[in-house]
Amino acid sequence: MIERWGIRARVTFVAFVPMLVVAALMTATHTSLRLSDLDETVRARAQAHARQLAAASEYAIFAGDRETLGQLADALMLEDDVAAIAILNAEGKVLVQSGRFAAALQPTAYPAPMRTLDTPAGRWLRIVEPIRPSRLPGEDAFGTGMAQADDVQAPLGQLVIDMSLARLQQRRSELLWIAAGWMVL
């Protein structure tokens, strides 16, 4: 077929093919980077929510104030994509629960990595964050002015948050369609 093309068609073909290949590679690379940035942003936001609520609930768990724990959980439930929150004591007993979890709650060993849950209802991100007592400087037995740095206290409890990944999936689909549109252009 190419043998019947004229010189103008052959030169045009040779000029456009590398350009199209480079454009395809650049679009694929850009889209891949954007998708990984989206994933990382959602995970970082989820971790920030968990750490903030864990720090805020430390005293309420110590004092046994379930009302304050409930208020803190309800306040975080107002954030986008947060589907469920549970605050557990050190024995794994649920003190406060808000929302519906994608899968059953189970006390987890520390540290627990973030994990993705696939259910018929969709994809979820589960974050488990220990609620640890604050470390305050204090006098040690030898009068050096600071307690031992390796003196780690047991967690007071743990915080479990389920976040919906539906909006992330929607945004990923949008990015893929945009990339496909750029490829067509």
N, C-alpha and C positions, 0 to 999 in steps of 0.2 A: 504494500500500500504506500509506504513512504517513497518507494522508487518512482512513483508517478507524480510526486510533489515537485513543484518548481523550487528554484533556489530561494525565493522569498519565503515560502512556507517552511522550508527546512531551517532557515536562519531564525525565523520567528519561533519555531518549535524549540530549537536549541537554546534560545534566549529565555523562553518562558518556563521551561521545565525546571531548571535550577532555582529560579525565583519562586516558583510554586512550592518546591521542596523546602526551601529555606523558610518561606512563610508558614508552611504546615508545621515545621519543627519549632519555630518561634511561638506559634499559637499554642501548640501542645505543651511546651515548656512553661509558658506564661499561665496557662490554665491549670497545670499541675501545681505550680507554686501557689497560685491563688487558693486552690482547693486545700492544700496543706495548711496555708495560713488560716483559712476558715476553721479547720479542725482544731488547730492550736489555740485560736482565739476563744472558741467555745470551751475547751478544756481549761484554759487559764482563767476564764471568767467563773467557771464552775468551782475551781479550786479556790479562787479568791472569796466567793460566797461562803464556801465551807469553812475556810479559815477564819473569816470574819465572824460568822455565827458561833463557831467553836470558842473563840476568844470572848465573845459577848456573853455566852451562856455559862462560863466557868463559875462565877459566883452564885448564880441561880441554882446550879446543880449542887454546889457545896452546901447552900442554905436549904435545899429542898423546895425551892419556890417554883412550883409547876405553873403558876399563873404567868410569871415573867417568862418562863421558857416557852409557854404557849404564845405569848405576845411576840417574842422574838421569831418564832417559827412562822407565825401568821404574817409578820412583816416581810420575811424573805419569800413567802409564797406569792407575794405581789410582783416579784421580778419575773421577767419574760422566761419562759421555758421551764421554770421550776414546777415540777409536778407533785412532789411529795417530800416531806421532811420528817425525820424521826430523831429524837434525842433519847439515847439510852444511858442508863447508869453503868457503873463499873461491872456489875454482874450481868449486863446484857438485857435488863428489863426495860421496856419502853416507858419512858416518863411522859413524853409528849409525841403525838403523831398528828401531822397535818397533811391532807391530800391522800391520794391512793398510789401505792407503790406498784411498779410494774411486775415485780417478783417478790416472793416472801422475804421478810427481813431475817437475817441471821447474824448473830454477833461475829465479828471478824477479828482475826489477830492483827496486831499492829506491826508494821505499817501495812495498810491495805491499798493496793493500787487501784486507780480508777479503772472501771471496766464498763464495757458496752453490753447492754442486755437486749437481745432480740426476742420480742414477743409478738403474738398475733396483732396486738394493738399498735405496734411500731417499735422504733429503736429508742433506747434510753441510755443515759449515762449515769452510772451509780458512783457516787463519791462517798467514801468513808473517811472521816477525819476524827482523830482522837481529841478529846477535850482534856487538856493537861492543865495542872495548876501552874500559875505564874511562878517564875523563879525570881525570888527577891534576894538581894544581897543581905548577908547576915554574918554574924560573928561565928567563927568555928571554935572548936575547943582550944586551939593553940593561939588564938588572938590575932590571926593574920588579916582579919577584916572581911574575908570572903569565904563563903561556903565552898566546898569542893565542887568543881565543874562537872565531875563525872557522877555526882549524886543525882540520879534521875528518879523522879517521883512517878508513881503509877498513875495512869490516866484516871480521871474522875468519871469518865464515860466516853461515849462516842456519838458522833453526829452522822446520820446517813441522809444523803440527798439524792433523789432521782430527778434528772433533768431530761425533758423530751428533746429528741434530736430531729423532730419533724421539720422545724423551721430551718435547721441546718441542711437537711436533705432537700428541701425546697430551694434553698439558695444554691446548693450544689447543682441542681438541675438547671436553674437559671443560667449559671455560669457555663455549663456545658452547651446549652442552646446558643448562648451568645458566641461561644467559641466556634460552634458549627456555622453560625451565621457569618462570622468573619472569614471562615474558610471558604464559604460559598462566594463571598465578595472577592 
